[in-house]
Amino acid sequence: MSASGKRDRLAQLVSLVDDGALTVEVTRRITLPELPALHAEASAGHVPGKVIVIPA
């Protein structure tokens, strides 16, 4: 996929989110130092939804 194709696809996804037609379940926000623990949880299958990693 070309860069312009990726931009077009991203624009479509953003439009769906803006319209409320696409939602993402964010279950938690963590900082970078918490990332190893999150990885262990994910490996064990205990992370539902999406996690946002916030640079500290």
C-alpha positions in Angstrom: 0.0 0.0 0.0 1.4 3.4 -0.9 1.8 6.3 1.5 -1.1 8.1 0.0 -3.3 5.0 0.3 -2.4 4.7 4.0 -3.3 8.4 4.5 -6.6 7.8 2.7 -7.4 4.8 4.9 -6.4 6.6 8.1 -8.7 9.5 7.0 -11.6 7.1 6.6 -11.0 5.6 10.0 -10.8 9.0 11.6 -14.1 10.0 10.0 -15.7 6.8 11.3 -14.5 7.6 14.9 -15.6 11.2 14.6 -19.1 10.0 13.4 -19.3 7.5 16.3 -19.5 4.6 13.9 -16.2 3.1 15.2 -15.3 2.9 18.8 -12.2 1.6 20.6 -12.4 0.2 24.1 -9.6 1.8 26.1 -9.4 -0.1 29.3 -6.3 1.5 30.8 -3.6 4.1 30.4 -0.1 3.3 31.6 3.3 4.9 31.6 6.4 3.5 30.0 7.8 2.0 33.2 4.6 0.0 33.6 5.1 -1.6 30.1 6.9 -4.8 31.2 4.1 -5.7 33.6 1.5 -5.0 30.9 3.4 -7.3 28.6 3.3 -10.1 31.2 -0.4 -9.6 31.6 -1.0 -9.6 27.9 1.0 -12.8 27.5 -1.2 -14.5 30.0 -4.3 -13.2 28.1 -5.5 -10.9 30.9 -5.8 -7.6 28.9 -9.2 -6.9 27.4 -9.6 -3.9 25.2 -6.8 -1.5 24.3 -4.1 0.1 26.5 -2.7 3.6 25.8 1.0 4.0 26.7 1.8 7.5 27.9 5.4 8.7 27.8 6.5 9.7 31.3 
